[in-house]
Amino acid sequence: MSARRNTADRPLAAAYIEKILKARVYDVAIESPLDHAPRLSRRLDNEIWLKREDLQPVFSFNCRGAFNKIAQLPADALAKGVICSSAGNHAQGVALSARQRAVRAVIVMPRSTPSIKVDAVRSFGGEVVLHGDTYDEAYERAMQLAAEQQLTFVHPFADPDVIAGQGTIAVELTRQWQTPPAALFVPIGGGGLAAGIGSYIKQLYPDVAIIGVEPVDAAGMHASLREGHPVTLEHVGIFADGVAVKRVSDHTFAVAQEVVDEIVLVETDEICAAIKDIFEDSRVIMEPAGALAVAGLKRYVARRGSKGEHLIAIASGANINFDRLRHVAERAELGEHREALIAVEIPERKGEFLRFCEALGLRSITEFNYRYAPSERARIFVGVALQGDPREAQALLEALAARGYPVLDLSDNELAKLHVRHMIGGHVPTISDELLYRFEFPERPGALLKFLKAIGDRWNISMFHYRNHGSDYGRVLAGVQVPPDERADFAAHLATLGYAHVEETHNPAYRLFLGGNGGH
């Protein structure tokens, strides 16, 4: 553990102290607050603090390092301009810093960069070049342009001036905390942020553990420290696009060897849960990379069973596309162990839906997907709300199995979470007399069970979709087989239920994709 080393054992880190103290960042950056996270603290039984770098003018820490680099350039270099490659946040930092110094800035960004970051760079006056699908491809193009146009390349993480600028976060932290934390959690992409913060903290507070956090599908620093040399990943996931780097630099790797005590790896669902956690404490929505440190903190606490410790996480950025929120919300409950997705087989007969829901009891149902199939067994896809205890899902599976229901846990099945849950159904040529209705009912625990009891078992339910989005009203799409001579009775029954409903039997979307007669 690097915490046990003497400062003399950290020559690279020691060399950064003066550079960090002399760094120029406040022409564009603010001293971001260190905010207590009371809800998360209570839930984790530790004192959790967030260093709010999302409050910077570019909504991330990157303006610190970018401005410090540009501020150190000689006049002749400034006259020619600067260039960088970035997935977004560093790009905004460079563009803003260049505008502050009236310098031309060319920004090369991967084509996968969220549009909110591309638009922000342009708003700061940066000349955007979209190239490649990864940071590394954008980097190669930027280096070509730098040579062709004699532009100074501003590296996002492998530049000592950039690293020193990021290290000013640590200077602020040491002034802001009342008690040195047991651990400080830092997101890692290329490693510049961890190098800057870790270098300063370890010289002054060597007992503070520096914990790097990476996504499992973009864990370049973790692989490099494990192998003892920088490793190039064959593929990186881009959900946390701000840290989607295939290879850390030789320099940031060497500094990390001196100052990083441990790397924690987290899954996409855990990142989504961390975004929700930060929102509940701050009412601010972080981007995935911005919530990475909190996700790592939570995993660290769960693994160690930490109690009563002071822990700080760097909330590094809030540049998130609004349309990504749907995915984040969908996955946050799974990451928090507050939802289980299960596949269940039930007998294909009238009333079995009701009996199955009675087996679930008063648990809140978050999702229910079913389409009739001509067999003796029906397969349904069900989401069930949990209380955050991973053991609860296993107990539920065992209880259903004991009732004779074959059941499979799909909570960790990426295919099921991304695609299958939205694809239950299809045309059923053998089905007849199907009517389609949309229903709404007040949402509360047990509401779905109450609804099914009201519907009764006189008519066969041939299709069922329900998803609880956390709103005041639950919405159900149901197909019901009603022979023509019973439709007057069915209509009268619906009128007595008290649930708002709309018939959709003739809706073209239903007839094209789900109707039993194949749309005819």
Secondary structure by P-SEA (a helix, b strand, c coil): ccccccccccaaaaaaaaaaaacccccccccccccccaaaaaaaccbbbbcccccccccccaaaaaaaaaaaccaaaaaaccccccccaaaaaaaaaaaaabbbbbbbbcccccaaaaaaaaaaccccccccccaaaaaaaaaaaaaaaccccccccccaaaaaaaaaaaaaaaacccccccbbbbbbcccaaaaaaaaaaaaccccbbbbbbbccccaaaaaaaaaccbbbbccccccccccccccccaaaaaaaaccccbbbbbcaaaaaaaaaaaaaacccccccccaaaaaaaaaaaaaacccbbbbbbccccccccccaaaaaaaccccccccbbbbccccccccaaaaaaaaaaccccccbbbbbbccccbbbbbbbbbcccccaaaaaaaaaaaaacccccccccccccccccccccccccccccccccbbbbcccccaaaaaaaaaacccccccbbbbbbccccbbbbbbbbbbcccaaaaaaaaaaaccbbbbbccccccccccccccccc
